Amino acid sequence: MQIREGATPIVHDGSRTGVLVCHGFTGSPAAVRPLVEHLVDEGFSVRAPRLPGHGTTWQDLDGTTWTDWYAELEGAYAELTERCDTVVACGLSMGATLSTLLVQRNPEIAGLVVINPVMRTKNLKFRLIPVARRLRSTVSGIGGDIKKDGVSHDAYERMPLRPLHTQAQLWHRVTRDLPQITQPVLVLRSRVDHIVPPASAQLFLSRISSTDVTDVVLENSYHVATLDNDAPRIHEAVTDFTRRVAGNA
C-alpha cells in the first residue's frame, strides 16, 4: 500500500497539553499539516492520525466505514491521554464530526475545535446516495475547495458511495447527541463554502449545550480552510483556545 506524500500520521510528544487533529473525508493529514506544525512549534503534544482508507487510493477507502475511522481517532486519543493532563479535540469537515463524537463519548476532553463541520449537506451527490449506490460504486470527488491561488488539496478524485453512505449515518448519530456537548467550543467556519452549507454549522451551534462558545467566521477561505488564506488566523485561534482551556494562557 503506497501512502501519498504528506499523508503519513503525525506524532509529536511535547508538553502535558495535547491536541488531537483529524482530517476530513477523502483527505489525509496533509490537509491539516500546517496547523499541526504550528501546534508543534508552540510546544503541544499532537496526534494527527491517518484515517483508514485515506491517503492512499479511493479503492482502499471503499472497504471502510465510519466506525473504522472513529476507532483510529479513539486510538490516537488514548495515546495522548497516556502523557497529557489536558487534551483538546480538533477536526476539519468530517474530521470535525468525528471529533465531536469523540467528545460525546469522552466527556473528560477539555475542549472541542470544529473547522467547517459537516453535520448535514444540500449537495446533490450526498442526497442521492441511497439511490445512487445501487446503480454505481463511485461519484466524482469534492476535494480542492480552496480560494488561495496555487494551493491544492490532495483528496481523492473519486468518492466511493458505500463509505459515503456510512458518513451520513455518522451525521445522524452525532447531531442527535449534540446537546451532550458542554465543553468549551471553538467554531471556525468559512463564509463561503462550496462543500458544506451554512446550515451545518448553524445546526451544530444551535444544539450544543456549551456556554463557552467562540464562533469565528473566516472571510477569505473556502472549505479546506486549513490550507487557505485564513490559515494563520486558524493557527492563532486554536493555539489561544487550547492554552485557555488548559489553564496556561
ABEGO torsion letter per residue (X at the ends): XBBBBGABBBBBBBBABBBBBBBBBGBBAAAAAAAAAAAAAAGBBBBBBBBBGBGBBAAAAAABBAAAAAAAAAAAAAAAAAABABBBBBBBEAAAAAAAAAAAABAABABBBBBGBBABBABAAAAAAAAAAAABABBBBABGBBABBGBBBBBBABBBAAAAAAAAAAAAAAAAAAAABABBBBBBBBABBAABBAAAAAAAAAABABABBBBBBBAABBABAAABAAAAAAAAAAAAAAAAAAGAX
